[in-house]
Structures are given as C-alpha cells and as structure tokens.
Amino acid sequence: MKVENAVVLVTGANRGIGLAFVRELLARGASKVYAGARDPASVAQAGVQALKLDVNKPEDVAAAAAQAPDVTLVINNAGIAQPGGFLAPDSEDVARRIFETNFFGVLRMSQVFAPVLKANGGGALLNVLSIASWVNGGELAAYSASKSAAWSLTNALRNELAAQKTQVLGLHMAYVDTDLTRGLDAPKSSPEQIVQRALDGLESGLDEVLADELTQQVKRGMTAPRPSYLPQRA
C-alpha cells in the first residue's frame, strides 16, 4: 500500500510514536490524517483532523468510524504499560486495564473499521506491537502478555481480512525513546526511525516489520536450541 494520497487514522496520535506517524504520513503525502486521542485538544500538529477517540470506549470507536468513512489505513498505535510482575498483589487489575487498551482496543478498532476499509478498496491495518510480543522477563509482565495477544490477533486478522484485500502489518521493536519508556536505562531507537521503517515496510507490501537490530536478533533466536524467549544461561 502506498502512503501518498492515503486517508489515515492513527490512534494515540498526540505524542510519541503516534505523533511521529502523523508527521511522517504528512511528509509522505497522505491526503488526510485523522489524529485520534482521548482529548482531541491535545493534538497540536497542524494539517490533521483531530478525533475524540478512546479505544476503550465502543461509542468513541463507532463515532470515529462515522466521522472518518474515507479511511484507507488504520494505525493501531494507542497503548499503555505499567511495571510489575504477575505475582504482585494488584497484577490482575493491572492486566485487565492493560489488556483493555492493548488488546481489546485493537480488536474494537479492527472490527469497526474492517468494513470501512473494504468499502474503500481494502487498504491496510498497521498494528504497533513489540519485541515484548515474544519475550517476557517479568518486569512489564502484563504489557508483554497483552502484546503477545495482540500479535496473535494481528496474525488472525491477516487471514480473516485477506479476502477483502486488506494488508495487515505487525510492527515489532524494542525500546523507543517516548514517554512510555522514560526512566528505563536501555538503548532506545527514535520514534522517527521506527516509523520510517514501518511505513517503508507497509509500502513494500510486508506482513511484518522488525524495526531494530535487537528485535531481529530475538526473532532469529526463537528457533535456537535455547530459544530467545527462555532465560539465557551464563
């Protein structure tokens, strides 16, 4: 799918990777960009149409589809995280809250916008996933589990939407320098780098983009004798 002249909706578009997507889409000639955010007043980027869109609220998602019937590309970027393992006292509540956004939010958007994409020729879904889809060290346990579920959802949607010629792309990456990773002492890619690689992959017709070297390394290691998703022995 080509970005030039596309009509795009980005969730979580007011900051971080979402904002980087918005700016790169405009630079590549998208004809219209809908910038979804819980508070549309927080969308400061010029040249876009701000939408009130909390992916946790079915009524917001339905309203967004009614306001954006011309969409040809949906970028499911909105996501949340919280440190902590599954044995923490509040882990069930944390997991439910994170899954509501990171999994069910993507599911809601995909269900509601699939008919819109079909009506507009097929288009594409781009789901922002993570290296955490494959590796869960326990530091961000619920986040990692939610991204594993979203990866599986993405793979299922790719098959379900093939008949209507909707391209489905999963974007995996390690740490990115955004508010979500503030305070984490680890190498980070810039949002701009990740977004450029994601859209290059979309335009090349890929199903999956591994946007940095660490992600590529982990994916290769999943079939190693000691797979990369298991604790590595000294």
C-alpha positions as CSV (number, residue, x, y, z in Angstrom):
1,M,0.0,0.0,0.0
2,K,1.2,3.5,-0.8
3,V,1.0,6.3,1.7
4,E,0.8,9.0,-0.9
5,N,-2.9,10.1,-1.2
6,A,-3.9,7.6,1.6
7,V,-6.5,8.6,4.2
8,V,-5.1,7.5,7.5
9,L,-6.4,7.2,11.1
10,V,-3.8,7.0,13.9
11,T,-4.8,6.1,17.4
12,G,-2.8,7.6,20.3
13,A,-1.7,10.3,17.8
14,N,-0.9,13.2,20.2
15,R,2.5,12.1,21.3
16,G,5.3,9.5,21.0
17,I,5.2,7.0,18.2
18,G,1.7,8.2,17.2
19,L,2.8,11.7,16.7
20,A,5.8,10.5,14.7
21,F,3.5,8.5,12.5
22,V,1.3,11.6,11.9
23,R,4.3,13.7,10.9
24,E,5.8,11.1,8.6
25,L,2.4,10.4,6.9
26,L,2.0,14.1,6.1
27,A,5.6,14.2,4.8
28,R,4.9,11.2,2.5
29,G,1.8,12.9,1.0
30,A,-1.1,11.3,2.8
31,S,-4.2,13.2,1.6
32,K,-5.8,13.3,5.0
33,V,-4.7,12.2,8.5
34,Y,-7.2,11.7,11.4
35,A,-5.4,12.0,14.7
36,G,-7.2,10.1,17.4
37,A,-6.7,11.0,21.0
38,R,-8.7,10.8,24.3
39,D,-8.5,14.6,24.4
40,P,-8.6,16.0,20.8
41,A,-7.4,19.3,22.2
42,S,-4.0,17.6,22.9
43,V,-3.4,17.2,19.2
44,A,-1.2,20.1,18.3
45,Q,0.0,19.0,14.9
46,A,-1.1,21.2,12.1
47,G,-2.7,19.8,9.0
48,V,-4.6,16.9,10.6
49,Q,-8.2,16.3,11.7
50,A,-8.3,15.6,15.5
51,L,-10.8,13.0,16.6
52,K,-12.0,12.2,20.1
53,L,-11.1,8.6,20.3
54,D,-10.6,6.5,23.5
55,V,-10.2,2.9,22.1
56,N,-11.5,1.6,25.4
57,K,-14.9,3.1,24.6
58,P,-17.0,1.4,22.0
59,E,-19.1,4.5,21.5
60,D,-15.9,6.5,20.6
61,V,-14.8,3.9,18.1
62,A,-18.2,3.8,16.4
63,A,-18.3,7.6,16.3
64,A,-14.8,7.7,14.8
65,A,-15.9,5.3,12.0
66,A,-18.9,7.5,11.3
67,Q,-16.7,10.7,11.1
68,A,-14.0,9.0,9.0
69,P,-15.8,6.9,6.4
70,D,-13.0,7.5,3.9
71,V,-10.2,5.9,5.8
72,T,-7.9,3.5,3.8
73,L,-5.2,2.9,6.5
74,V,-5.7,2.4,10.2
75,I,-2.7,2.5,12.5
76,N,-3.5,0.9,15.9
77,N,-0.8,2.7,18.0
78,A,-2.5,3.5,21.3
79,G,-1.0,1.5,24.1
80,I,-0.2,1.6,27.8
81,A,2.2,-0.1,30.1
82,Q,2.9,-0.5,33.8
83,P,6.0,-2.1,35.5
84,G,5.5,-5.1,37.7
85,G,5.2,-8.9,37.6
86,F,2.3,-11.3,37.8
87,L,2.9,-12.1,41.4
88,A,2.3,-8.5,42.5
89,P,-0.9,-8.1,44.6
90,D,-2.5,-5.9,42.0
91,S,-1.4,-7.8,39.0
92,E,-4.9,-8.9,38.0
93,D,-6.3,-5.4,38.0
94,V,-3.2,-4.2,36.1
95,A,-3.5,-6.9,33.5
96,R,-7.2,-6.2,32.9
97,R,-6.5,-2.5,32.5
98,I,-3.6,-3.0,30.1
99,F,-5.4,-5.7,28.0
100,E,-8.4,-3.3,27.7
101,T,-6.3,-0.9,25.7
102,N,-3.5,-3.0,24.1
103,F,-5.7,-6.0,23.0
104,F,-9.4,-5.1,23.1
105,G,-8.8,-1.6,21.8
106,V,-7.1,-3.1,18.7
107,L,-9.8,-5.6,18.4
108,R,-12.6,-2.9,18.6
109,M,-10.8,-0.7,16.0
110,S,-10.3,-3.6,13.7
111,Q,-13.9,-4.9,13.9
112,V,-15.4,-1.5,13.3
113,F,-13.0,-0.3,10.6
114,A,-12.8,-3.5,8.6
115,P,-16.0,-2.7,6.7
116,V,-14.7,0.9,6.1
117,L,-11.5,-0.5,4.6
118,K,-13.4,-2.9,2.5
119,A,-15.7,-0.2,1.1
120,N,-12.6,1.8,0.2
121,G,-10.8,-0.9,-1.7
122,G,-9.2,-2.9,1.1
123,G,-6.5,-0.6,2.4
124,A,-4.4,-1.7,5.4
125,L,-4.2,-2.2,9.1
126,L,-0.9,-1.5,10.9
127,N,-0.7,-2.8,14.4
128,V,2.1,-1.4,16.7
129,L,3.4,-4.5,18.6
130,S,6.7,-5.0,20.4
131,I,9.7,-7.2,21.0
132,A,7.7,-8.0,24.2
133,S,5.3,-10.0,22.0
134,W,7.9,-12.8,22.2
135,V,9.9,-12.1,25.4
136,N,8.5,-11.6,28.9
137,G,11.1,-11.0,31.5
138,G,8.6,-10.2,34.2
139,E,9.4,-6.5,34.5
140,L,6.5,-5.5,32.3
141,A,4.6,-8.8,32.7
142,A,1.1,-7.6,31.8
143,Y,2.3,-5.4,29.0
144,S,4.2,-8.2,27.4
145,A,1.3,-10.6,27.7
146,S,-1.0,-8.0,26.1
147,K,1.4,-7.6,23.2
148,S,1.6,-11.4,22.7
149,A,-2.2,-11.4,22.5
150,A,-2.2,-8.5,20.1
151,W,0.4,-10.3,17.9
152,S,-1.9,-13.4,17.7
153,L,-4.8,-11.1,16.9
154,T,-2.8,-9.5,14.1
155,N,-2.0,-12.9,12.7
156,A,-5.6,-13.9,12.8
157,L,-6.8,-10.6,11.2
158,R,-4.3,-11.1,8.3
159,N,-6.1,-14.3,7.4
160,E,-9.6,-13.1,8.1
161,L,-9.1,-9.9,6.0
162,A,-7.3,-11.4,3.1
163,A,-10.5,-11.9,1.1
164,Q,-11.2,-8.2,1.1
165,K,-7.6,-7.5,0.2
166,T,-6.7,-5.6,3.4
167,Q,-3.0,-5.7,4.1
168,V,-2.2,-6.4,7.8
169,L,1.2,-5.4,9.1
170,G,2.6,-6.1,12.5
171,L,5.3,-3.7,13.8
172,H,7.8,-5.1,16.3
173,M,10.5,-3.1,18.0
174,A,12.5,-2.9,21.2
175,Y,12.6,0.3,23.4
176,V,11.7,3.6,21.7
177,D,12.5,7.0,23.2
178,T,9.0,8.0,24.3
179,D,7.1,8.9,27.5
180,L,6.3,5.2,27.8
181,T,9.9,4.3,28.4
182,R,11.0,7.3,30.3
183,G,13.2,6.2,33.2
184,L,14.2,2.9,31.6
185,D,18.0,2.6,31.3
186,A,18.3,0.8,28.0
187,P,19.3,1.6,24.4
188,K,16.4,3.3,22.6
189,S,15.5,4.0,19.0
190,S,14.0,7.3,18.0
191,P,10.2,7.3,17.1
192,E,11.1,8.7,13.7
193,Q,13.4,5.8,12.9
194,I,10.8,3.2,13.8
195,V,8.0,5.0,11.9
196,Q,10.1,5.3,8.8
197,R,10.9,1.6,8.8
198,A,7.3,0.7,9.5
199,L,5.9,2.8,6.5
200,D,8.7,1.5,4.3
201,G,7.6,-2.0,5.1
202,L,4.0,-1.1,4.5
203,E,4.7,0.3,1.1
204,S,6.8,-2.7,0.2
205,G,3.8,-5.0,1.0
206,L,5.3,-6.7,4.0
207,D,3.3,-8.5,6.7
208,E,5.8,-7.8,9.5
209,V,8.5,-5.2,10.2
210,L,11.3,-5.9,12.7
211,A,12.3,-2.3,13.2
212,D,15.7,-2.6,15.0
213,E,18.6,-5.0,15.4
214,L,17.7,-6.3,18.8
215,T,14.2,-7.3,17.6
216,Q,15.7,-9.0,14.6
217,Q,18.1,-10.9,16.9
218,V,15.4,-12.0,19.2
219,K,13.2,-13.2,16.3
220,R,16.0,-15.2,14.9
221,G,16.7,-16.7,18.3
222,M,13.2,-18.1,18.7
223,T,14.2,-21.3,16.9
224,A,17.6,-21.6,18.6
225,P,18.4,-24.7,20.7
226,R,17.9,-22.4,23.7
227,P,15.1,-20.1,22.4
228,S,15.4,-16.4,23.0
229,Y,12.1,-16.3,24.9
230,L,13.7,-18.5,27.7
231,P,16.1,-17.2,30.3
232,Q,19.6,-17.3,28.9
233,R,22.1,-19.3,30.9
234,A,25.5,-17.9,31.6
